[in-house]
Amino acid sequence: MSDNNIRAKILVEALPYIQRFNGKIVVIKYGGNAMISPELFDAVMEDIILLRLVGIPVVLVHGGGPEINDMLKKLGKEPKFINGLRYTDRETMDVVQSVLCGKVNKDLVATIQRKGASAVGLCGLDAGLFKAVKLPGEDLGYVGEIIEVNTGIVLRAIEAGRIPVVATVALGIDEDTSYNINADTAASKLASGLGAEKLILLTNTRGVLRVQDDEDTLIHQIRVSEIPALRGENIISGGMIPKIDCCADAIAGGVRRTHILDGRIPHAILIEMLTDEGAGTMIW
């Protein structure tokens, strides 16, 4: 088969998916290695822009852990984590807000603009997008739990043909502060609030593996009802547990499909959304 025929076959295969998802919101959480590698960075941005250009509204929710760590170290402050969550004292919160809402957010917006699409940078403080209280349980400092999502500002950006790029800092309503929010959790809450068709979490693994470290054992689909058994068998364990919980919460909140994808695979978003094969684990 010639290269042109292969390209035509790929486009024809994508057509029914483009038709199915036309006008339906997709929330993508972006972080990890895909933010560090220039090649993967470009691939993610291209995927997002292509989806928007074929009529699939995309909302990009981002973290920025490596950039926050770099800034803290420049200030002579060692990053601290408890159970996988960043301990956020007042000085760290100031760094989180300035790095996430400032440099990282605006760099993403600028990249999308340069590649020919329209984007707008937002954070949870804008128009009260995310309202939060201090996360209960072990004291993590200024780490919050989202209790209210006001999607109006995001919907208006989508209606204007723009790609909203959202930094995960929230407005505190129990005290006069901003809160640091886990990006997976924020993406899940936002997807539910928007009534999104899909939530996609980009990670540093292929998805849920039946045998740890064996990518040939990737589980392509998981029903929410199957999650307790998979946890009991220790197939879902460690850092995958909170990601699966975010997916399950999004499904409970009305999102139709959720996906855990390997951000290290170029164009994993397009492969998962617009091909028969897929690229990761779908939870529904």
DRENPA-3360 file (N, C-alpha, C; in nm, 2 decimals, always signed):
BEGIN
1 = MSDNNIRA = +0.09/-0.12/+0.00/+0.00/+0.00/+0.00/+0.09/+0.12/+0.00 ~ +0.06/+0.22/-0.09/+0.14/+0.34/-0.10/+0.12/+0.43/+0.02 ~ +0.22/+0.52/+0.04/+0.21/+0.62/+0.15/+0.08/+0.70/+0.15 ~ +0.04/+0.74/+0.03/-0.08/+0.82/+0.01/-0.21/+0.73/+0.05 ~ -0.21/+0.61/+0.01/-0.32/+0.52/+0.05/-0.33/+0.50/+0.20 ~ -0.21/+0.49/+0.26/-0.21/+0.47/+0.41/-0.26/+0.60/+0.47 ~ -0.22/+0.71/+0.42/-0.27/+0.84/+0.48/-0.43/+0.85/+0.46 ~ -0.47/+0.81/+0.35/-0.62/+0.82/+0.32/-0.69/+0.72/+0.41;
9 = KILVEALP = -0.64/+0.60/+0.43/-0.70/+0.51/+0.52/-0.71/+0.56/+0.67 ~ -0.61/+0.63/+0.71/-0.61/+0.69/+0.85/-0.71/+0.79/+0.86 ~ -0.73/+0.88/+0.76/-0.83/+0.98/+0.76/-0.97/+0.92/+0.76 ~ -0.99/+0.82/+0.68/-1.12/+0.76/+0.67/-1.16/+0.69/+0.80 ~ -1.06/+0.63/+0.87/-1.08/+0.57/+1.00/-1.12/+0.67/+1.10 ~ -1.06/+0.79/+1.09/-1.08/+0.90/+1.19/-1.22/+0.96/+1.17 ~ -1.28/+0.96/+1.05/-1.40/+1.03/+1.02/-1.52/+1.00/+1.11 ~ -1.55/+0.87/+1.14/-1.67/+0.85/+1.23/-1.65/+0.90/+1.37;
17 = YIQRFNGK = -1.52/+0.90/+1.42/-1.49/+0.95/+1.55/-1.50/+1.11/+1.55 ~ -1.46/+1.17/+1.45/-1.47/+1.32/+1.44/-1.62/+1.35/+1.44 ~ -1.70/+1.28/+1.36/-1.84/+1.30/+1.36/-1.91/+1.28/+1.49 ~ -1.87/+1.17/+1.56/-1.93/+1.14/+1.69/-1.90/+1.24/+1.80 ~ -1.77/+1.30/+1.80/-1.73/+1.39/+1.90/-1.75/+1.54/+1.87 ~ -1.80/+1.56/+1.75/-1.81/+1.70/+1.70/-1.90/+1.78/+1.80 ~ -1.84/+1.89/+1.85/-1.92/+1.98/+1.94/-1.92/+1.93/+2.09 ~ -1.85/+1.82/+2.12/-1.86/+1.76/+2.25/-1.72/+1.79/+2.32;
25 = IVVIKYGG = -1.73/+1.84/+2.44/-1.61/+1.89/+2.51/-1.52/+1.78/+2.56 ~ -1.39/+1.79/+2.54/-1.29/+1.70/+2.59/-1.20/+1.78/+2.68 ~ -1.18/+1.73/+2.81/-1.09/+1.79/+2.90/-0.96/+1.70/+2.91 ~ -0.85/+1.77/+2.89/-0.72/+1.70/+2.89/-0.63/+1.75/+3.00 ~ -0.59/+1.66/+3.09/-0.49/+1.70/+3.19/-0.35/+1.67/+3.14 ~ -0.27/+1.78/+3.14/-0.14/+1.77/+3.08/-0.03/+1.79/+3.18 ~ +0.07/+1.70/+3.19/+0.18/+1.72/+3.28/+0.28/+1.61/+3.26 ~ +0.37/+1.59/+3.35/+0.47/+1.49/+3.35/+0.57/+1.51/+3.24;
33 = NAMISPEL = +0.62/+1.39/+3.18/+0.73/+1.40/+3.08/+0.69/+1.47/+2.96 ~ +0.56/+1.47/+2.92/+0.51/+1.54/+2.80/+0.54/+1.69/+2.81 ~ +0.55/+1.74/+2.93/+0.58/+1.88/+2.95/+0.73/+1.92/+2.94 ~ +0.81/+1.81/+2.96/+0.95/+1.84/+2.96/+1.02/+1.82/+2.83 ~ +0.98/+1.72/+2.75/+1.04/+1.69/+2.62/+0.98/+1.78/+2.52 ~ +1.07/+1.86/+2.44/+1.02/+1.95/+2.34/+0.94/+1.88/+2.23 ~ +0.98/+1.76/+2.19/+0.91/+1.68/+2.09/+0.77/+1.64/+2.13 ~ +0.76/+1.59/+2.26/+0.63/+1.55/+2.31/+0.54/+1.67/+2.33;
41 = FDAVMEDI = +0.60/+1.78/+2.38/+0.53/+1.90/+2.40/+0.46/+1.94/+2.27 ~ +0.54/+1.95/+2.16/+0.48/+1.99/+2.03/+0.37/+1.89/+1.99 ~ +0.39/+1.76/+2.01/+0.29/+1.66/+1.97/+0.16/+1.68/+2.04 ~ +0.17/+1.71/+2.17/+0.05/+1.73/+2.25/-0.03/+1.86/+2.20 ~ +0.05/+1.97/+2.18/-0.01/+2.09/+2.13/-0.08/+2.07/+1.99 ~ -0.01/+2.00/+1.91/-0.06/+1.97/+1.77/-0.19/+1.89/+1.78 ~ -0.19/+1.79/+1.87/-0.32/+1.71/+1.89/-0.43/+1.79/+1.93 ~ -0.41/+1.88/+2.03/-0.51/+1.97/+2.08/-0.57/+2.06/+1.97;
49 = ILLRLVGI = -0.47/+2.12/+1.90/-0.52/+2.21/+1.79/-0.59/+2.14/+1.68 ~ -0.55/+2.02/+1.64/-0.62/+1.95/+1.54/-0.76/+1.92/+1.59 ~ -0.78/+1.87/+1.71/-0.91/+1.84/+1.76/-1.00/+1.96/+1.75 ~ -0.94/+2.08/+1.80/-1.03/+2.20/+1.79/-1.06/+2.24/+1.65 ~ -0.97/+2.22/+1.56/-1.00/+2.26/+1.42/-1.10/+2.17/+1.35 ~ -1.12/+2.05/+1.40/-1.22/+1.96/+1.34/-1.35/+1.96/+1.42 ~ -1.36/+2.06/+1.51/-1.49/+2.08/+1.57/-1.51/+2.02/+1.71 ~ -1.40/+1.97/+1.77/-1.40/+1.91/+1.90/-1.34/+2.01/+2.00;
57 = PVVLVHGG = -1.43/+2.07/+2.09/-1.38/+2.17/+2.18/-1.29/+2.10/+2.29 ~ -1.17/+2.16/+2.31/-1.08/+2.10/+2.41/-1.05/+2.20/+2.52 ~ -1.05/+2.16/+2.64/-1.01/+2.23/+2.76/-0.88/+2.17/+2.81 ~ -0.77/+2.25/+2.82/-0.64/+2.20/+2.87/-0.62/+2.24/+3.01 ~ -0.61/+2.14/+3.10/-0.58/+2.16/+3.24/-0.43/+2.12/+3.26 ~ -0.35/+2.20/+3.32/-0.21/+2.17/+3.33/-0.16/+2.18/+3.47 ~ -0.05/+2.10/+3.50/+0.03/+2.11/+3.62/+0.15/+2.19/+3.58 ~ +0.26/+2.16/+3.66/+0.38/+2.23/+3.64/+0.48/+2.20/+3.75;
65 = GPEINDML = +0.48/+2.07/+3.79/+0.56/+2.03/+3.91/+0.71/+2.05/+3.88 ~ +0.77/+2.02/+3.77/+0.91/+2.04/+3.75/+0.95/+2.19/+3.76 ~ +0.87/+2.27/+3.70/+0.90/+2.42/+3.70/+0.89/+2.47/+3.84 ~ +0.79/+2.42/+3.92/+0.78/+2.47/+4.06/+0.90/+2.42/+4.14 ~ +0.94/+2.30/+4.12/+1.06/+2.25/+4.19/+1.18/+2.33/+4.16 ~ +1.20/+2.36/+4.03/+1.32/+2.44/+3.99/+1.32/+2.58/+4.06 ~ +1.20/+2.64/+4.06/+1.19/+2.77/+4.12/+1.22/+2.77/+4.27 ~ +1.16/+2.66/+4.34/+1.19/+2.65/+4.48/+1.34/+2.63/+4.51;
73 = KKLGKEPK = +1.40/+2.55/+4.43/+1.55/+2.52/+4.45/+1.63/+2.65/+4.43 ~ +1.59/+2.73/+4.33/+1.65/+2.86/+4.31/+1.64/+2.95/+4.43 ~ +1.53/+2.93/+4.50/+1.51/+3.01/+4.63/+1.57/+2.95/+4.75 ~ +1.64/+2.83/+4.73/+1.70/+2.76/+4.84/+1.61/+2.68/+4.92 ~ +1.49/+2.64/+4.86/+1.39/+2.57/+4.94/+1.37/+2.43/+4.88 ~ +1.38/+2.33/+4.96/+1.37/+2.19/+4.91/+1.22/+2.15/+4.90 ~ +1.17/+2.11/+4.78/+1.03/+2.06/+4.77/+1.01/+1.94/+4.86 ~ +0.88/+1.94/+4.92/+0.84/+1.84/+5.01/+0.71/+1.78/+4.97;
81 = FINGLRYT = +0.70/+1.65/+4.97/+0.58/+1.58/+4.93/+0.54/+1.48/+5.05 ~ +0.41/+1.47/+5.06/+0.35/+1.38/+5.16/+0.24/+1.30/+5.09 ~ +0.26/+1.17/+5.08/+0.17/+1.08/+5.01/+0.14/+1.13/+4.87 ~ +0.25/+1.17/+4.80/+0.24/+1.21/+4.66/+0.19/+1.35/+4.64 ~ +0.15/+1.42/+4.74/+0.10/+1.56/+4.73/+0.20/+1.66/+4.78 ~ +0.21/+1.77/+4.71/+0.31/+1.87/+4.75/+0.27/+1.94/+4.88 ~ +0.36/+1.94/+4.98/+0.33/+2.02/+5.10/+0.35/+2.16/+5.06 ~ +0.25/+2.24/+5.09/+0.25/+2.38/+5.04/+0.24/+2.48/+5.15;
89 = DRETMDVV = +0.35/+2.53/+5.20/+0.35/+2.63/+5.30/+0.32/+2.77/+5.23 ~ +0.32/+2.88/+5.30/+0.29/+3.01/+5.24/+0.39/+3.04/+5.13 ~ +0.52/+3.03/+5.15/+0.62/+3.06/+5.05/+0.60/+2.97/+4.93 ~ +0.58/+2.85/+4.95/+0.56/+2.75/+4.84/+0.43/+2.79/+4.76 ~ +0.33/+2.83/+4.83/+0.20/+2.87/+4.76/+0.23/+2.99/+4.67 ~ +0.30/+3.08/+4.72/+0.34/+3.20/+4.64/+0.41/+3.16/+4.51 ~ +0.50/+3.06/+4.52/+0.57/+3.01/+4.41/+0.48/+2.93/+4.31 ~ +0.39/+2.85/+4.37/+0.30/+2.77/+4.29/+0.21/+2.87/+4.21;
97 = QSVLCGKV = +0.16/+2.97/+4.27/+0.07/+3.06/+4.20/+0.14/+3.14/+4.09 ~ +0.26/+3.18/+4.12/+0.33/+3.26/+4.02/+0.38/+3.18/+3.90 ~ +0.42/+3.06/+3.93/+0.48/+2.97/+3.83/+0.36/+2.91/+3.74 ~ +0.26/+2.86/+3.81/+0.15/+2.79/+3.74/+0.07/+2.89/+3.66 ~ +0.02/+3.00/+3.73/-0.07/+3.09/+3.67/+0.00/+3.19/+3.58 ~ +0.13/+3.20/+3.60/+0.21/+3.29/+3.52/+0.29/+3.22/+3.41 ~ +0.41/+3.18/+3.44/+0.50/+3.13/+3.33/+0.44/+3.01/+3.26 ~ +0.41/+2.91/+3.33/+0.37/+2.78/+3.26/+0.24/+2.81/+3.18;
105 = NKDLVATI = +0.14/+2.87/+3.24/+0.01/+2.89/+3.17/+0.03/+2.98/+3.05 ~ +0.11/+3.09/+3.06/+0.12/+3.18/+2.95/+0.21/+3.12/+2.84 ~ +0.31/+3.04/+2.88/+0.39/+2.97/+2.78/+0.31/+2.87/+2.69 ~ +0.21/+2.80/+2.76/+0.13/+2.71/+2.68/+0.03/+2.79/+2.59 ~ -0.02/+2.90/+2.64/-0.11/+2.98/+2.56/-0.03/+3.04/+2.44 ~ +0.09/+3.08/+2.46/+0.17/+3.14/+2.35/+0.20/+3.03/+2.25 ~ +0.23/+2.91/+2.29/+0.26/+2.80/+2.20/+0.15/+2.77/+2.11 ~ +0.03/+2.76/+2.17/-0.09/+2.73/+2.09/-0.12/+2.85/+1.99;
113 = QRKGASAV = -0.10/+2.97/+2.03/-0.12/+3.08/+1.94/-0.02/+3.08/+1.83 ~ +0.11/+3.05/+1.85/+0.21/+3.04/+1.75/+0.18/+2.93/+1.65 ~ +0.11/+2.83/+1.69/+0.08/+2.71/+1.60/-0.05/+2.74/+1.53 ~ -0.11/+2.85/+1.54/-0.22/+2.89/+1.46/-0.36/+2.87/+1.52 ~ -0.37/+2.85/+1.65/-0.51/+2.84/+1.71/-0.52/+2.95/+1.81 ~ -0.64/+2.97/+1.86/-0.67/+3.08/+1.96/-0.68/+3.01/+2.10 ~ -0.61/+3.07/+2.19/-0.61/+3.01/+2.33/-0.63/+3.13/+2.43 ~ -0.68/+3.10/+2.55/-0.69/+3.19/+2.66/-0.65/+3.13/+2.79;
121 = GLCGLDAG = -0.56/+3.19/+2.86/-0.51/+3.14/+2.99/-0.60/+3.18/+3.10 ~ -0.63/+3.08/+3.18/-0.72/+3.09/+3.30/-0.66/+3.02/+3.42 ~ -0.70/+3.06/+3.54/-0.67/+2.98/+3.66/-0.80/+2.98/+3.74 ~ -0.80/+2.90/+3.85/-0.92/+2.88/+3.93/-0.96/+3.00/+4.00 ~ -0.87/+3.11/+4.00/-0.91/+3.23/+4.07/-1.00/+3.32/+3.98 ~ -0.99/+3.30/+3.85/-1.06/+3.38/+3.75/-1.21/+3.35/+3.75 ~ -1.29/+3.46/+3.78/-1.44/+3.44/+3.79/-1.48/+3.33/+3.88 ~ -1.40/+3.30/+3.98/-1.44/+3.20/+4.08/-1.45/+3.06/+4.02;
129 = LFKAVKLP = -1.37/+3.03/+3.92/-1.37/+2.90/+3.85/-1.37/+2.79/+3.94 ~ -1.26/+2.79/+4.03/-1.25/+2.68/+4.13/-1.26/+2.75/+4.27 ~ -1.36/+2.71/+4.35/-1.36/+2.75/+4.49/-1.33/+2.63/+4.58 ~ -1.25/+2.66/+4.68/-1.20/+2.54/+4.76/-1.19/+2.58/+4.91 ~ -1.18/+2.47/+4.99/-1.15/+2.48/+5.13/-1.02/+2.40/+5.15 ~ -0.96/+2.41/+5.27/-0.84/+2.34/+5.30/-0.87/+2.19/+5.30 ~ -0.78/+2.12/+5.24/-0.80/+1.97/+5.22/-0.80/+1.91/+5.36 ~ -0.91/+1.83/+5.39/-0.92/+1.77/+5.53/-0.81/+1.66/+5.54;
137 = GEDLGYVG = -0.79/+1.61/+5.66/-0.70/+1.51/+5.69/-0.56/+1.56/+5.73 ~ -0.46/+1.49/+5.68/-0.32/+1.53/+5.72/-0.29/+1.67/+5.67 ~ -0.23/+1.74/+5.75/-0.20/+1.88/+5.72/-0.10/+1.89/+5.60 ~ -0.14/+1.94/+5.49/-0.05/+1.96/+5.37/-0.03/+2.11/+5.34 ~ -0.07/+2.20/+5.44/-0.05/+2.34/+5.42/-0.17/+2.39/+5.33 ~ -0.13/+2.47/+5.24/-0.23/+2.54/+5.15/-0.27/+2.45/+5.03 ~ -0.31/+2.33/+5.06/-0.36/+2.24/+4.96/-0.51/+2.23/+4.97 ~ -0.58/+2.25/+4.87/-0.73/+2.26/+4.88/-0.81/+2.15/+4.82;
145 = EIIEVNTG = -0.93/+2.15/+4.86/-1.03/+2.06/+4.81/-1.14/+2.14/+4.74 ~ -1.16/+2.12/+4.61/-1.26/+2.20/+4.53/-1.40/+2.16/+4.58 ~ -1.48/+2.26/+4.61/-1.62/+2.24/+4.65/-1.72/+2.30/+4.56 ~ -1.66/+2.39/+4.47/-1.75/+2.45/+4.37/-1.68/+2.48/+4.24 ~ -1.74/+2.45/+4.13/-1.68/+2.48/+4.00/-1.78/+2.57/+3.92 ~ -1.74/+2.69/+3.88/-1.82/+2.78/+3.80/-1.76/+2.79/+3.66 ~ -1.83/+2.72/+3.57/-1.78/+2.69/+3.44/-1.80/+2.80/+3.34 ~ -1.88/+2.91/+3.37/-1.92/+3.01/+3.28/-1.80/+3.07/+3.20;
153 = IVLRAIEA = -1.69/+3.10/+3.26/-1.58/+3.16/+3.19/-1.52/+3.07/+3.09 ~ -1.52/+2.94/+3.12/-1.46/+2.84/+3.03/-1.56/+2.82/+2.91 ~ -1.69/+2.81/+2.94/-1.78/+2.79/+2.83/-1.78/+2.91/+2.73 ~ -1.77/+3.03/+2.79/-1.76/+3.15/+2.70/-1.64/+3.15/+2.61 ~ -1.53/+3.10/+2.66/-1.41/+3.09/+2.58/-1.43/+2.98/+2.47 ~ -1.49/+2.87/+2.51/-1.52/+2.77/+2.40/-1.61/+2.82/+2.30 ~ -1.72/+2.89/+2.34/-1.81/+2.95/+2.24/-1.75/+3.05/+2.15 ~ -1.64/+3.11/+2.20/-1.57/+3.21/+2.12/-1.46/+3.14/+2.03;
161 = GRIPVVAT = -1.46/+3.01/+2.03/-1.36/+2.94/+1.95/-1.23/+2.93/+2.00 ~ -1.21/+2.95/+2.13/-1.08/+2.95/+2.19/-1.05/+2.82/+2.27 ~ -0.93/+2.79/+2.29/-0.89/+2.68/+2.37/-0.86/+2.73/+2.51 ~ -0.94/+2.70/+2.61/-0.91/+2.74/+2.75/-0.79/+2.66/+2.81 ~ -0.70/+2.73/+2.86/-0.58/+2.67/+2.93/-0.59/+2.70/+3.07 ~ -0.61/+2.60/+3.16/-0.64/+2.62/+3.30/-0.53/+2.58/+3.40 ~ -0.49/+2.67/+3.48/-0.39/+2.64/+3.59/-0.47/+2.61/+3.71 ~ -0.42/+2.51/+3.79/-0.50/+2.46/+3.90/-0.47/+2.52/+4.04;
169 = VALGIDED = -0.50/+2.65/+4.04/-0.49/+2.72/+4.17/-0.64/+2.77/+4.20 ~ -0.68/+2.75/+4.32/-0.82/+2.78/+4.35/-0.84/+2.89/+4.45 ~ -0.96/+2.95/+4.45/-0.99/+3.06/+4.54/-1.04/+3.00/+4.68 ~ -0.97/+3.03/+4.78/-1.01/+2.98/+4.92/-1.13/+3.06/+4.96 ~ -1.23/+2.98/+5.01/-1.35/+3.05/+5.07/-1.36/+3.03/+5.22 ~ -1.27/+2.95/+5.28/-1.27/+2.93/+5.42/-1.17/+3.02/+5.49 ~ -1.08/+3.08/+5.41/-0.98/+3.18/+5.46/-0.93/+3.26/+5.34 ~ -0.86/+3.37/+5.38/-0.82/+3.46/+5.27/-0.69/+3.41/+5.21;
177 = TSYNINAD = -0.70/+3.31/+5.12/-0.58/+3.25/+5.06/-0.62/+3.19/+4.93 ~ -0.51/+3.16/+4.85/-0.53/+3.07/+4.73/-0.49/+2.93/+4.78 ~ -0.54/+2.83/+4.71/-0.51/+2.69/+4.74/-0.44/+2.62/+4.62 ~ -0.35/+2.54/+4.64/-0.29/+2.45/+4.54/-0.38/+2.33/+4.53 ~ -0.41/+2.30/+4.40/-0.50/+2.18/+4.38/-0.43/+2.08/+4.29 ~ -0.44/+1.95/+4.32/-0.39/+1.85/+4.24/-0.45/+1.86/+4.10 ~ -0.37/+1.85/+4.00/-0.42/+1.88/+3.86/-0.51/+1.77/+3.81 ~ -0.49/+1.64/+3.85/-0.58/+1.54/+3.81/-0.72/+1.56/+3.87;
185 = TAASKLAS = -0.72/+1.60/+4.00/-0.85/+1.62/+4.07/-0.92/+1.74/+4.00 ~ -0.84/+1.85/+3.98/-0.91/+1.97/+3.92/-0.96/+1.94/+3.78 ~ -0.89/+1.86/+3.70/-0.94/+1.82/+3.57/-1.07/+1.74/+3.58 ~ -1.07/+1.65/+3.67/-1.19/+1.57/+3.69/-1.31/+1.65/+3.73 ~ -1.29/+1.74/+3.83/-1.40/+1.83/+3.87/-1.45/+1.92/+3.76 ~ -1.36/+1.97/+3.68/-1.39/+2.06/+3.57/-1.47/+1.98/+3.46 ~ -1.42/+1.86/+3.43/-1.49/+1.78/+3.33/-1.63/+1.75/+3.37 ~ -1.65/+1.72/+3.50/-1.79/+1.70/+3.55/-1.87/+1.82/+3.54;
193 = GLGAEKLI = -1.82/+1.94/+3.58/-1.89/+2.06/+3.57/-1.93/+2.10/+3.43 ~ -1.85/+2.07/+3.34/-1.87/+2.10/+3.20/-1.96/+2.00/+3.13 ~ -1.99/+1.89/+3.19/-2.06/+1.78/+3.13/-1.98/+1.73/+3.01 ~ -1.85/+1.71/+3.02/-1.76/+1.67/+2.91/-1.79/+1.53/+2.86 ~ -1.77/+1.51/+2.74/-1.77/+1.38/+2.68/-1.66/+1.29/+2.73 ~ -1.54/+1.35/+2.74/-1.42/+1.28/+2.78/-1.33/+1.35/+2.87 ~ -1.27/+1.28/+2.96/-1.16/+1.33/+3.04/-1.04/+1.24/+3.01 ~ -0.93/+1.31/+2.97/-0.80/+1.24/+2.94/-0.70/+1.28/+3.03;
201 = LLTNTRGV = -0.63/+1.18/+3.10/-0.52/+1.21/+3.19/-0.39/+1.16/+3.12 ~ -0.30/+1.25/+3.09/-0.17/+1.21/+3.04/-0.08/+1.18/+3.15 ~ -0.02/+1.06/+3.15/+0.07/+1.01/+3.26/+0.20/+0.97/+3.20 ~ +0.28/+0.90/+3.29/+0.41/+0.85/+3.24/+0.41/+0.70/+3.23 ~ +0.29/+0.64/+3.22/+0.28/+0.50/+3.20/+0.18/+0.47/+3.09 ~ +0.18/+0.35/+3.03/+0.09/+0.31/+2.92/-0.06/+0.32/+2.96 ~ -0.09/+0.30/+3.09/-0.22/+0.29/+3.14/-0.22/+0.19/+3.25 ~ -0.33/+0.11/+3.27/-0.34/+0.01/+3.37/-0.28/-0.12/+3.31;
209 = LRVQDDED = -0.18/-0.17/+3.37/-0.12/-0.30/+3.33/-0.16/-0.41/+3.42 ~ -0.19/-0.52/+3.36/-0.23/-0.64/+3.44/-0.11/-0.70/+3.51 ~ +0.01/-0.69/+3.44/+0.13/-0.73/+3.50/+0.22/-0.61/+3.51 ~ +0.27/-0.57/+3.63/+0.35/-0.45/+3.64/+0.47/-0.45/+3.55 ~ +0.50/-0.34/+3.48/+0.61/-0.32/+3.40/+0.61/-0.40/+3.27 ~ +0.50/-0.47/+3.24/+0.48/-0.55/+3.12/+0.38/-0.48/+3.03 ~ +0.42/-0.39/+2.94/+0.33/-0.31/+2.86/+0.24/-0.39/+2.77 ~ +0.28/-0.52/+2.74/+0.20/-0.61/+2.66/+0.07/-0.65/+2.73;
217 = TLIHQIRV = +0.06/-0.62/+2.86/-0.06/-0.66/+2.94/-0.15/-0.54/+2.97 ~ -0.13/-0.44/+2.89/-0.22/-0.32/+2.90/-0.37/-0.36/+2.90 ~ -0.45/-0.31/+2.99/-0.59/-0.33/+2.99/-0.65/-0.21/+2.92 ~ -0.72/-0.24/+2.81/-0.77/-0.14/+2.72/-0.89/-0.07/+2.77 ~ -0.98/-0.15/+2.84/-1.11/-0.09/+2.89/-1.13/-0.15/+3.03 ~ -1.18/-0.06/+3.12/-1.22/-0.10/+3.26/-1.36/-0.03/+3.29 ~ -1.45/-0.11/+3.33/-1.58/-0.06/+3.38/-1.56/-0.01/+3.52 ~ -1.62/+0.09/+3.56/-1.61/+0.14/+3.70/-1.64/+0.03/+3.80;
225 = SEIPALRG = -1.74/-0.05/+3.77/-1.77/-0.16/+3.86/-1.66/-0.27/+3.88 ~ -1.56/-0.27/+3.79/-1.45/-0.36/+3.80/-1.34/-0.31/+3.88 ~ -1.34/-0.18/+3.91/-1.23/-0.12/+3.98/-1.20/-0.18/+4.12 ~ -1.30/-0.21/+4.21/-1.27/-0.27/+4.34/-1.20/-0.40/+4.33 ~ -1.24/-0.49/+4.23/-1.17/-0.62/+4.22/-1.02/-0.60/+4.17 ~ -1.00/-0.51/+4.08/-0.86/-0.48/+4.03/-0.78/-0.43/+4.14 ~ -0.83/-0.34/+4.23/-0.76/-0.30/+4.34/-0.73/-0.41/+4.44 ~ -0.83/-0.50/+4.46/-0.81/-0.61/+4.55/-0.70/-0.71/+4.50;
233 = ENIISGGM = -0.68/-0.71/+4.36/-0.58/-0.80/+4.30/-0.45/-0.73/+4.29 ~ -0.44/-0.60/+4.34/-0.32/-0.52/+4.34/-0.28/-0.48/+4.19 ~ -0.37/-0.49/+4.10/-0.34/-0.45/+3.96/-0.35/-0.30/+3.95 ~ -0.45/-0.24/+4.02/-0.45/-0.10/+4.04/-0.39/-0.07/+4.17 ~ -0.27/+0.00/+4.17/-0.20/+0.02/+4.30/-0.11/+0.14/+4.29 ~ -0.05/+0.18/+4.40/+0.04/+0.29/+4.40/-0.01/+0.42/+4.34 ~ +0.07/+0.48/+4.26/+0.03/+0.61/+4.20/-0.09/+0.61/+4.10 ~ -0.13/+0.48/+4.06/-0.24/+0.47/+3.97/-0.37/+0.48/+4.05;
241 = IPKIDCCA = -0.37/+0.46/+4.18/-0.50/+0.46/+4.25/-0.56/+0.60/+4.25 ~ -0.49/+0.71/+4.28/-0.56/+0.84/+4.27/-0.61/+0.88/+4.13 ~ -0.53/+0.83/+4.03/-0.58/+0.86/+3.89/-0.71/+0.79/+3.86 ~ -0.71/+0.66/+3.89/-0.83/+0.59/+3.87/-0.95/+0.65/+3.95 ~ -0.92/+0.69/+4.07/-1.03/+0.75/+4.16/-1.08/+0.88/+4.09 ~ -0.99/+0.96/+4.03/-1.03/+1.08/+3.96/-1.12/+1.04/+3.84 ~ -1.09/+0.94/+3.77/-1.17/+0.89/+3.66/-1.30/+0.84/+3.70 ~ -1.31/+0.77/+3.81/-1.43/+0.72/+3.86/-1.52/+0.83/+3.91;
249 = DAIAGGVR = -1.46/+0.93/+3.97/-1.54/+1.05/+4.02/-1.60/+1.13/+3.90 ~ -1.52/+1.14/+3.79/-1.57/+1.21/+3.67/-1.68/+1.13/+3.61 ~ -1.68/+1.00/+3.60/-1.79/+0.92/+3.55/-1.91/+0.94/+3.64 ~ -1.89/+0.94/+3.77/-2.01/+0.96/+3.86/-2.06/+1.10/+3.84 ~ -1.98/+1.20/+3.80/-2.02/+1.33/+3.78/-2.08/+1.36/+3.64 ~ -2.09/+1.25/+3.56/-2.16/+1.27/+3.43/-2.07/+1.26/+3.31 ~ -1.94/+1.25/+3.32/-1.85/+1.24/+3.21/-1.87/+1.10/+3.15 ~ -1.88/+1.09/+3.02/-1.91/+0.96/+2.95/-1.80/+0.86/+2.95;
257 = RTHILDGR = -1.68/+0.91/+2.92/-1.56/+0.82/+2.91/-1.44/+0.89/+2.97 ~ -1.35/+0.82/+3.03/-1.23/+0.87/+3.08/-1.11/+0.79/+3.03 ~ -1.00/+0.85/+3.02/-0.88/+0.78/+2.96/-0.76/+0.81/+3.03 ~ -0.67/+0.71/+3.05/-0.54/+0.72/+3.11/-0.44/+0.69/+3.00 ~ -0.36/+0.79/+2.95/-0.28/+0.77/+2.84/-0.13/+0.80/+2.87 ~ -0.04/+0.74/+2.80/+0.10/+0.76/+2.82/+0.14/+0.89/+2.74 ~ +0.17/+0.99/+2.81/+0.22/+1.11/+2.75/+0.35/+1.10/+2.68 ~ +0.42/+0.99/+2.70/+0.55/+0.97/+2.63/+0.53/+0.92/+2.49;
265 = IPHAILIE = +0.41/+0.88/+2.45/+0.39/+0.84/+2.31/+0.34/+0.96/+2.23 ~ +0.42/+0.99/+2.13/+0.38/+1.10/+2.04/+0.24/+1.08/+1.98 ~ +0.15/+1.19/+1.99/+0.02/+1.19/+1.94/-0.07/+1.08/+2.00 ~ -0.05/+1.05/+2.13/-0.13/+0.95/+2.20/-0.28/+0.99/+2.20 ~ -0.30/+1.12/+2.21/-0.44/+1.17/+2.22/-0.51/+1.14/+2.09 ~ -0.45/+1.17/+1.98/-0.52/+1.14/+1.85/-0.54/+0.99/+1.83 ~ -0.44/+0.91/+1.87/-0.45/+0.77/+1.85/-0.56/+0.71/+1.94 ~ -0.58/+0.76/+2.06/-0.68/+0.71/+2.15/-0.82/+0.76/+2.10;
273 = MLTDEGAG = -0.83/+0.88/+2.05/-0.96/+0.94/+2.02/-1.01/+0.91/+1.88 ~ -0.92/+0.90/+1.78/-0.96/+0.89/+1.64/-0.92/+0.77/+1.57 ~ -0.88/+0.66/+1.64/-0.85/+0.54/+1.58/-0.92/+0.42/+1.65 ~ -0.93/+0.31/+1.57/-0.99/+0.19/+1.63/-0.90/+0.13/+1.74 ~ -0.77/+0.14/+1.73/-0.67/+0.07/+1.81/-0.67/+0.13/+1.95 ~ -0.67/+0.26/+1.96/-0.65/+0.33/+2.09/-0.51/+0.32/+2.14 ~ -0.48/+0.39/+2.25/-0.34/+0.40/+2.30/-0.32/+0.38/+2.45 ~ -0.43/+0.37/+2.53/-0.42/+0.36/+2.67/-0.54/+0.28/+2.73;
281 = TMIW = -0.57/+0.32/+2.85/-0.68/+0.25/+2.92/-0.80/+0.35/+2.93 ~ -0.92/+0.29/+2.89/-1.04/+0.37/+2.90/-1.12/+0.32/+3.02 ~ -1.17/+0.41/+3.10/-1.25/+0.38/+3.22/-1.39/+0.44/+3.19 ~ -1.49/+0.35/+3.21/-1.63/+0.40/+3.18/-1.73/+0.32/+3.26;
% end
